[in-house]
Each structure stands twice: as C-alpha cells, then as structure tokens.
Amino acid sequence: MTEATNLLALLQRPLEPTFLPKDDGKTVIDVPDDFLTDRYRPIGAELQSRFSSDAEQRIPVRSTAPPDLSFADGIDRRGAFSLFIPKHRDAAAALITLFVQQPDVSSLMSVATYSRDRLNPILFQYALAVAIQHRPDTKNVNIPSIVSLFPDQFVDPAVFPKLREEGSVVQRANRMVIDIPPNYTASDREEEQRLAYFREDIGVNMHHWHWHLVYPGDGPDEVVRKDRRGELFFYMHSQLIARYNVERFCNRLARVKSLTNLREAIPEAYFPKMIRSTNARSYPGRHANITLQDVNRVDNNTNVQVNDLERWRDRILEAIDQGFVLDTQGNRIPLDETKGIDILGDIVEASSLTPNQRLYGSLHNMGHNVIAYIHDPDYRYLEDYGVMGDVTTAMRDPIFYRWHGFIDEVFRRHKDSLTPYKSADLSFPGVTVNSVGVQLNRPNTPANVLLTYWQRSQVDLASGLDFGPEGNVFASFTHLQHAAFAFRVEVNNDTGSVRRGTLRIWLAPKVDERGTPLTFQEQRTYFVEMDTSTVMLNPGVNTIVRRSDESSVTIPYERSFRAVGTASQPTDPKALAQFRFCGCGWPQHMLVPKGAVGDGIEFDIFAMVTDYTADAVNQTSDTLGPCDDAHSFCGLRDKLYPDRRAMGFPFDRKVEASVATLDNFVSPNSNMKTNTIRVRYTNTIIARA
C-alpha cells in the first residue's frame, strides 16, 4: 500500500475501533496511545499487542495535536446523519475543510485517525471520501462502493444475521452466498411495487450517493465550485425522472404526479424495511394519506415550515418569470440562456454557491427534510428521519420522484421561457445521418430489437459488517439487465474534407401507459440520453459503431460495486487507472428500459451529429483521465464539462407549435435521423458469469 492508499483502511468497518485489524486481518493501523478514546486508553498496550500480532502490514500514524472537532457537537456518534440537515451539512463542510487543509498525506492520516473514533461514522466516511477525491495528492485513490461500507442502507436487514452466521461458523472456502430477496418492501397489491426493481436497485441508489460525493453542496469553495455544477444538478435529476417515467409506461403506470400542492394528503405509503447499523433502529415508514407538517426538530435544530417552501417556490418562480434573480446586494443577475439554468440549480438545491439563500431559501433540501420527518415533525416520538432524509436511500421512496418531478417543473419553467432552437442551432451543413439502429451482440438476431431480463449478481459485504467475521461474505441480489448490443449510425459527409462531430443518441417512448401516442411536446421530456461521443467523419459514408458498454452515461458493474481492500485492486497499471475515481455514473445494467413481455414495447431512437467546433470547450488538457467515460451525468474530473451545448440539447427547450411530432422536428435537419426499436422483456433470471 502507498501512503495515500493507507487512508482506505480508515474506511473499513466504520463502527469498529480503528485499532482493530483491517484488510481481512492483514493490516493494522498503529494508533498512538493518546489517540485512543477514553474507553480504551487505560488498556491501550494490551489492545495493541492483542490485535496486531498476526498483521502482515502495519500502518504507522504519527501523533499530532488533537484537532478541534467541536463543529460536530450534538451529532451522535451512534445516531443518524443527513446531508439535508443544515447542522449536519455545516459539520460535513467543516470536516472536509479540516481534511483538505492538511499539508500532506501523513498529516491527513493522523488527523483522520484521531477523528474516526470520535465522530459519527457516516459523517466521517463522507467527509474523508470527499477530501480524498479532491486533494491533489490523494485524488487517484479508489473510493470503495458504499454498499460495501454501509450495507444497511441498501440491503434487507434480514440477511445480516445469516451473513454473520455463515461467516462465523463456516470456513472461508466453503461459505455459501446469502440471497437478498428482490422487491421485499410491499406486496403486489401495491401498484407502486411494479417499480421497486428501479427504486430499490442498489446500483441506482449508489449512483445518487456517489454523484453527491463528487458534487458536495457545502465545503471549501475549491471543492464545491465546479464547472456548471448547478446545471448538472438539474440535468442529472431531470434524467432520473425521465427514466423513471419511461419505466412507469413500461409497467402500465401513469407518469409521476408532481408534488406541486404541498397541502394535500400524500396517497403513497412507503415502508422501507431497513435498519440503521449505527443505532439499530429501523428507518421509519410513512402511512398513506399523511399531509406535510411544519418541522421543529430540537435534536438537530432543523426548523422549516411548509409555508417556507411555498414562499421560496413563489420567489423562484417569480424570478424565472422576470428573467433575473437578486443577489444579497440587490443586484440583478440575468437568467439568460447560457448561465440561467446553472444559477437556478445553485439556488434551488441550494448549494453554498447560491447567490442569495436568505431570499430564495433552500427549496430542494428542506423539501427533503419536510418529507423525511412527516412521521414525527416535532421529535415527539424521538424518531429519526425517513429514507428521504439521506442521499443513499431517498430514491427508494416513490415520493422522491414526485418531489423531484416538482423540482424539475421549476427548472422547466425557465427552459420553456427560452427561444426555441433555430435551424442554425440544430443543423450541420454537409453532414447527413442516413440511418440509426441497434444490434444485439449475438449472431442471427434481428436488428433493432433489445432484450432485457433479470440477473443475479454478488457483492461482498464483509467490510460493512462491524464486529463480524473475517474473510469474504457474499450476498446475491437480483437486478434488471439487458443483453449487450451496439448502436449503429451511418453518416454521410459531403463537405469534401474530414470533419469532427458530436454524435448524440437518445431514446424515448412512443406512447404512454394507455398506448396513446405522445405529442412531441410531451415526448421530448421523456427522452433519455443513451450516449454522446466525439466522431471523426471522413468524406463520404461513415459507419459508426458504439458498444452499449461504451455509453457516456454509464459505468460497468465492476466499478459500481468496487470491493474494499488492497486485494481487490488490479495490479496492471492500465486496469488500475480505470479502477480509480470510477464510482460516479449510471449503472450499466439500467441503461435500457425494461420493455414488456411478448412483442415488447416500441421506442423512438434518435441520432444527431452536431459540429464539434460549436460543441468544443477550451480544456486545460486534451488528455482524458481515468474513468472520464461517464461524463454525461458526472462531468470530467478537474476539467470543464466536455460539451458547450446546454445539457439536454436538443430536447431541453420548447419547440414551435407547428412541430407536432418527432418527424416534424427531424425532417428539416439532415444531420438527424430516427428509427423504431423494440425492447422485449423476459421474466428469466440468469446468474452473472
């Protein structure tokens, strides 16, 4: 292990004392005696000798002056932690700053070691992970999958006793894989259960967590202030809603009804069936037909009224209609077509970049809190927040999509106020897209047909089972998967010279849940990005083939579910480079909508080639770093977002009333083409090889 990768040992088994062995008993952190907590300091010598005798590697930690951790006072080490709670966000920002400001890795290791046993483990893990990803001397260190560290936030707790029993009784070579039952939160009598495979997918929820890890809302300015951060907040979440609505149509359910009326009862109930490992309490459920209440939580100083949300909403909508927002000095900041959506993203979330939080509030974050505390808004019953209060669990709840449907409508109000794209914005003279389609990577299969099915995969949960067995302990889970395929696009370049272009591929449903054809004004909000890539066009006909696993949206299974410990890291330098900083991206297994049994469901596939000279940004470096391939949702590390166009282009703006269909939109532009593809679903489970 290098000095930087030594930090990863601090992430394992977050509730265990730091002096206990890591890396399956092979690594021991030599904790200075004066770093031990009051409980263990009197017996420090005995502990060090007891747990370090068989270690193959020792990580030295030098003693240092204890850092001031008073910013975390009141955040129980064994309690819940949420980035939506202002007090918790402030503590996370202070801890990130403490870690980032350490002069070298050795100092960071010392300060982090001292802090680890004295802070809430989720607060510690989050802050250290953010610091590791943003420090220049540690940014190439792999951050392990959070499901490996906090499986309680993703996995049915009923499997934990089975995992501990298997790990304690059975030798490593003979241990069985414990199965996690799919879709266990409700019966089929609840129609929302049809979407449980999406909402409760481990990869989907880990993507949401890792995105917020890469784009923290608070902390040092150099950590938070990333290129087009506010716009990316809008776009990533907008795509989540679009994908969810597409899945609803596949399952014969109507689109999400946005939570625009904050005073009406919420008909959707949700009972998460999960337990927090920090305090062994269950995540509270929500009964049907409960209304939002003012929140006054004395446990964490969270005070927000439903009226606050309405007031902030109205002020933001008024600013959109006026075309400008006001900063704290009363200066007007225009919401133009270039920067407007980025400014609104910072305001709506609200991140520390918001120009005027006093005026526009914290609509998104406090909305999460009001929903998360709906069961106990005044701490009368000493209950913690529900799943909506945590970025790792929020997407499990149907109300997440109703709330973000409303948030998306706020952004869309601004987008709809912009002038529709003109021919000059959309065209690429001399370039014609002749055809677009998909082809399975199997011989003798029909073109333009995709297949989906269930896959059973495994994940090692040993590093998250505090005080549990040594060695690997595997659990299996079932998730949606699609057969591997490729996009095939034929492009004709009549300019007479080599041209560089941007190939954009989108997918959208043709009909709603009733089989009614969608108008283009409706359909454009359901387009999901499948891939964006740079292409070189030689004069004449060019055939472009893009494999589905090359998508600019997704990361592969191996990177979504990275294991903990040095043994899991590749030794090949090229493979190791790909392994690092690779957790942000939509899971590859969820790239394709579920479709339907039998003949399947028809979708419109859309391909567009735009002029790269109008798309390119002036990067500080032309070389791509490791794992820059999932840039559509996650951007490029330490670089500008790699596309000058608005995120969501060309479907992010309204069109003229005369454009009633997708064909009307495409026909005037030779650089666009559509086709019909079909997605067939088979109710079959196939084990991952």
N, C-alpha and C positions, 0 to 999 in steps of 0.2 A: 504494500500500500504506500502511496505517496503521502506527503504531509497533508495535502489538500483532501485526498480521499479518506484520510483518517476521520474527517468530520462525519462521514456516513455512519460510523459506529455509534454516534450520538443519537441517530435517528431510530435505531432498532429498539424494539420492545419499550415503548415510550414510558410506561409506568414503572418499569423496573429501575432500581437504583443504578446509577452509572457504573459503579464498581463491579456489577455482575458481568460475566463474560458475554461477548458478542460474537457474531460470525460463527454460530453453531459451536460456541465454546472455545474457538481457536484464538480469539483476540480478547485482550484485557486492556482497559484504559486504566493507567496508573493515576488514580485520583489522589491529589495531595491531601494529607490528613486534615488540613484546615479548610478544605472544600467540602468535607463530609457534613451532612446535616446533623442537627443536634441528636437525633435518634441514634446515629451510627458512629459519631465521633469518639465516644468512650471505648468502643470496641474496634476501632479502625485497624489496628495492627492484625488482629485476628481475622478480620474480613479480608484484608489484602492477601494474606497467606492462604486463606481457605479457598478463595475463588481464582487464584492466579497460578496455581502450581502446574496445571496442565496446559497452559496457554502456549501456542506456537508463536504468537506475536504480542508484543507489549507496546502500547502507545503512550509515550511519556507526555505528561501535562505539567507544565511549569506553574508554580504558584504565582499568584498575582493579587493585587489589591482587589477585594470584592467590589464588583460594580454595584451601582445604586439601582435596585430593582423596585423602588417604591412606586413606579408608574403602574405596576401590576397589583398593587394592594387592592384587596377586595375581590380579586378574581381567584376563586377557589381552585387549588391545585387539582382537586378531585371533582370539580364542577364542569358545567358546560361552557364552551367558548364559541362566540359567533362574531364574524366579521361585519354583521349587520348592526351590532350593538355599539353605539358610539364610544363608550368607555373601553370596550374590548378593542375596537379599531385603533383608538389612541394608544393603547398599550402595545399593540402589534407594531404600530408605526415607530414607537419609541424603542422597542426591542430590535426591530430591523435596523434603525439608525445606529444603535449600540454595536450591532454585529458588523455593519458595513464600515463603520469608522475605525475598526481595529486596524492597526498599521500593517499587520502581516498575519499569515495563516496560524502561526504558533500562538499569537495573542488571541486570535479568534477562538482557537481550540480551548484556551484557558478560560476565557470569559464564558463561552458556551457551556463548558463542563461545569463551571460553578453554577450557572443559571439553570441547568437542566433539571436538577432535583428540587428546585425551589419554585418552579413556575408551572402553570397549567400545561400539560404535555401538548395539547393541540396548539396553544399559543406558541410554545417553544418550537414545535415542528414547523409551523407555518413561517415564523419569522426567520428561522435558520435556513429553511429551504429558499425563501426569497433572497436572503443575503448571499447564499451560495450561488444562486443563479445570476446575481448582478455584480458581484465582486470580480474584478479582472483576474485575480489570482485563483479563483475557485470556479469560474463560470463553466468550465469544461467538466466539472464533477457531475456525475449522474445523480439525479434525484429519483429515488425509488418510487414505485407506484404506491399511492396512498392506501390502496386496498390491502397491501402487504403490512402497512403500519397500523391502520385503524380499520380492520375488517368489520367491526361492529357498525360502521356507518354504511355498509354496503350489503351485508350478509345476514341471512336469517340466524338469529342467535341460538336457535335450537341445535345448530351444528357444532357450536363451540364445545359443549361437554363431550360430544362424540370425538372431536378432534383431539382434545386433551386426553381422553381415554385411550385412543389409538396411539397417540404419541408416548404415553406413559407406560403402556403395557407391552406394546409390540415393538420389536426391533426395527430399525430404520428400513432395512431391506425388505421387510415383509408387511409394511404398513399399507392399509387399504386407503383408497380415495373416498372421502366422505362426500356424498351428493347433497348439493343445495337445491331444495325443491324450487322449481320455477313458479313465478306468479302466485306467491303464497299469501298476499295481503287481503284478498277478498275472493268470494265465490263467483261463479258465472252469473249469479243473479244480479250482480252489479255490472251494468253495461260498460262503465269506465274500465273494468278489468280487461276488456279486449285490448287495451293499450298498455297493459302492465309490462309487456315484453320491451316496450320502448322506455317507459318512465323509470322502470326499475333495473334497466340494463346497467351492469357495472361499468362498462366502458363509457357509456353516455354520461353517467354521473361523474366519473373520473375526469372526463374532458372538461366538464363545467368547473370542477375544482382546480384543475391544472391551469385553465385559462385565467382564473382569478389569481393564481400563484404568479403567473407571468405578468399579469396586469393588475397589481395591487392598487387599491383605491387610495391608500394613505401610506406615508413613509417618506424617506428622503426624496427630494424633488428629482434627483437624477434616476431614481428607481421608478417613480410614478410617471414622469413626463416622457412618454414615448410617442413616436410619430403617429398621429391620427388615432390616438387611444380612444377618445370619445366616440368617433365614428365606428371604430371596431367594436365597441361595446354595443352600439346599435345593431351593427350588421350581424355579428355572431349570434346575438339573441334573436334577431329577426329570422335568421335562417333556422334556428331551433324551432320557432313557432311554425314556420312554413313546413318543415319536415314533419312536425307533429300533426299538422292539419292534413298533410298528404297521407300519413298513416291512418288517420281517422277515416278518410274517404275509403281507403283500402278495407277498412273494417266496418263499413256501412254506418259510420257515425258522422253527425254534422260537424262542421268546423267549430272550433272553440268559441264560446261566447265570452267576449272580453269582459273583464270586471270593471265596467265603466260606472256602475251605480254602487257606491260604497255603502249605501244604507240598506240595501235589500239583503234578504237572507241568502246564504250560500248553500245551494242544494247539495253540493258534492261533499260527501263524508270521506275521511281517509284515516285508516288505522295502520301505522307503518310496521308494526311487529318487529321493532328493533330495540336494542338495549345499549345505552352508553357504557362503554367499558370503564370510563373514568369514575363513575359513581354507581354503576349497576342499576340505574333507573331507566325505565323504558321511555322512549320518545312518546310524548302524549299524542293521542288521536284527536280527531275532530268529528263531532257528530254532524249529521245533516241539518241544514236549515238554521245554522247559527249566524248571527249578524256580527259584524266588526264592532269592537268596543274601544274606547279610549284606553291607552296603555299607561299605567303608572306603576312601574316596577322599582320598588325600593332596593331590590337586591343588586341591580346594576345601573341604577339612575337613568333608566330608559323611560322617557315621558313623551308621548306623542298622542295627539287627538286625531280622530277621524277627520275633524274639521281642518286640521293642519294639512292633511293630504289633499283635501278638496281645495284649500286655498293655494297651495303650491301648484297643483294641477292647473287651476284657473290662471295663475300668473304666468305659467309657462305657455299655456295656450294663447294667452293674450300677447305675449312676446312674439310667438310664432306669427300670429295674425298681423302684428305691427311690423314684423321684419327685423326686429333688433331686441337685444337684451341689455340690461343696465348693469354696469359693474358697481363696486362699492362706492365709487366716487360720483356716480350718476352719469357716467359717460356711456354713450350708445355704442354697442358692439353689433355690427350688422350680421344678420343670419343669412349670408349670401350662399350661392350655390356651391362655393368651394369649401368654406370653413364652417358654414352654418351648422351642418349635421354634427361636426366634431365638437363644436361648442355646446350644442344641445346634449350630446352624450355625456359630457362632463357635468352638466347641470342636472340632468335627470337622474344620473346614478346615485348620489352625487359623489364624485371623487374629490380629492384635495385640489384639483385643477379648476373646479367650478369658479366662475368669476364673481359670484355673489350668492353665497349659501344663505345669508340672512334673508334675502328677498325670495329666492327660489327654493330654499329648503333642501330636503333630501328625499325626494318623492319615491324613488325606487327602493332604496334601502329601508326607509321607515315603513313603506308598504309591506315589505317582507316581515318586519317586526310586528306590525299590527295583526297580520295574518298568523304569524308564528305564535303569538300569545293570545289568540282568540279564546282559548280554553281557560285561561287564568290571567286576565289582563292586569289585575292589581296585586298579584302574588298572594292572594288569599289562601290558596291551597299549596303553596310552596312548590309549584310545578315549573320545570324548565320549559324552554321554547320547543315548539314542534319542528318538523323537518324543514319547514320554510325558513327557519332561522339559521340555516347552515348551507354554505355553497356545495358541500359534499352530498347533501341529502335533499335539497329543495326540489330537484327535478323529478323526484319520486311522486310528488303530490299533484293531482290534477289541477289544483288551484294555481300552481306555478304557471301553467300555460294560460290560464285566464288572466292572471295578473300581468304577465309579460305580453299577452295579447293586447291589453290596455296600454302598456308602455310602448308597444310597437305602433299603436294607433297615434300616440302623441308624436312619435317621430315621423310617421307617415303624413301627418297633417302638414309638417314642414315640407316634406318631399313633394306633396301634392300641390304646394304653392309655387313650385318652381316651373319655369317654362318647359314644355315638352321638348325632348331632343329633336333637333333639326336634322335634315339629311346630311349636312356636313359633319355632325357629331357621330352619325351612325355608319356612314359609308367608308369604303376603302377602294377608291378608283383603280381599276385594272385588276382587281382580285375578285374571283368568283368562287363561292363554295358550291361545288357540284352535287355533293351528297354527304350525308352523315348517317351513321348507324352503329350498331353494336354487334359483336360476335363473340359467342362463348369460346373459351379456350379448349374446346373439345372437337374432335373430328366428327363430321357428318351431323352437325347440329344446324338448325335453321337460323338464318340471320334475324337480328332484331327481336330476339326472344331472350329474356333473362330469367334465371331460376333462383328462387330463394327457398330456404329450408332451415331447420334447426341444427345447431351444432353444439356438442358437449365439449367443453374445454376445462382446463385445470388451472388453478392458481395456488401458489404456496403461501399459506397464511401463518407459518411458524413465527415470523418476525413480529407479528402483531399480537401473538398470544402471550401476554405478560405472565411471567412465572409458569410458563408452560414447558413442554418437552423440548429437548434439543433435537436437531435434525429437521428435515423437511416434513411438513404435514400438509397434504394436498386436499383441496376441496374441488369438486367439479360443479360447474354451473352450465345452464343451457341458454343459448342466445340465438338471435336471428343471424343467418349467414347467407351469402349469395355465392353462386358459382363464379369462378374467375372469368373475366371477359375483357374485351378490348373495345375502345372507341375507334372507329374508322371514319376518317374525314378526307374527302377528295377536294383539293383546292387547285384552281387554275390561276396562274399568274401571267397576265397578258401585258405586263409593263415592259418586258424586254430585258429586265435586269433582276438580280437577286434582291428580294425584299424580305424584311423581317416583320413578323406579325405576332399578334397575341391571339391564340385560339381559346375561345370561351365556350364551354359546353354546359348546358342547363337541361333540367328535366322538370316537367310539370304535368299534373293530371289533366285529362281532357274533360272529365265530368265530375260532379260532386257525388255525395253519398247516395243520392237517389237516381243517379245515372243521367242527370240533367246536364247538358253541355254548359261549360263555363264561358262567360263572355271574356274577352281579353282583359278588360279592366279588372275582372275577378281573378283570372288565371295568373296574371303577372305577379300577384302577391304570393302565389304558391310555387313559383319557380325556385328550385333548389340547385345550388351550384354543384356540379359534378367534377369539374376540372378546369383549370386555367393554366396555360403553358405558353412559352415563347417558341415560335416555329420559324425556320428559315425556308423561304419559298423560292425555289429555282424557277426560271422561266418555263412555262408550260405547266403540265399537270403534275401535282404533288399528292402523294398518298401518305397521310399522316396516321400513324397507329399509336394510340396511347393505352397502355395496360391499365386496368382498373386499380391496381395497387400502386400506380404512379400518380394517383389523384392529388391535386394540390390542396384538397380538403382534409384528407385522412392520414392517419398513421397506422402501421400494421399492428396486429395483435401483440407481437413480441415487445413492442415499445409501449403499448397501453398498459401491459401487465408486467413491467420490468420487476425482476426479483430484487431482494435485498442481499447485500453481502458481496464480498470481493469475488467469490467463486462463480457468481452469476455473470460477471463481466467478460466480454470477449477478449482474447489475447491478441488477435490480429489487429494491427493498428487501424486499418480502414474500417473494420467492423466496430472497433471501439469508438471511433469518431462518430459513427452513426448512432451508437448506443447512448451518447451523451445528449443532454438537453433535448430529449425526444418525447417528452410526455404530453406536449400540447398538440392537439389535433383531434378531429372527429374520428371515432373508431372505424376502421376499415370495414368491419363486419356489418356496420349500419349504413353503408353508403347507398344501398339500393332499397327503395321502399318494399314492404312485404309483398304487395301484389295480392293475388287471390288464387284459390284453387281452380281447377278446370282450365278454361281458356285464358285465365289471368285477367289483368287489367291493362288497358291501353294508356300510354303516356305519350306526350309530345317531347321529343328530344330536339334540342335547338343547338346549332353550332354557328359561331360568328367569328370571323377573323378581322381584327382591327389593326390599324397601322401602329407598329411598335414605336415609331417616332413620336406619336401622340400619347403613348402609354408610358413611356420610359420615365424614370426618375433619376436624378443625379446622385447615385450612391457613392459613398466614401470608398467602397471597394466593390469591384465587379465579381469577386470570387464568392461563391456560396459557402457558407459554413455548414457544419454538420446539422442535419435534421431541419434544413430550411425548406423542405419539400411540402410541409403542411401550412403554407403561408397564408392561404385564403382566410382562415379563421384566426391565425396566430401571428401573422406578420413575420418579419425576418429579425433575427436577434441582432441588436445593436445597429440596425440599419433602418432606412425608410421603408414604408410599406411599398412593395415592389410593383405598384400599378398606380399611375396618376389618375385614372378614371375613378369616378365615385364607386364605392363598394356597392355591389348590386347592379351595376351597369350591365345591360341597357334597360333593366326592368324596374329600376328604382323610382322612376318618375311616371306621372300620368301621361297618357297619350291623347292625341286629338280625338274628339268624339267620333270622327269618321272611321277610326281604326277599331272595328268591332271584333275582329278575330286575329289570331296569331298570323294567319296567312296575309291579312291586310298589312300587318306590321312588317312582315318579311319581304313581301313581293317587290317593293321599291328598291330593295338593297341586295345587290348581287353577292355581297360578302356574308350573307346569312342563308341558312338552309334549315329546314325542319324535316322530321320523319316521324312515323309512328312506331313505337316499340311496345312490346308486351312483357309484363312481369308475371310469371307463373309461380305460385307458392305450392310447395308440397309439405304436408304435415309429417315429415320424417326427421328423425334425429340421427345425425352422423357424428361420430367421435372425431375430434381433431387428431390428425396424424401425429 
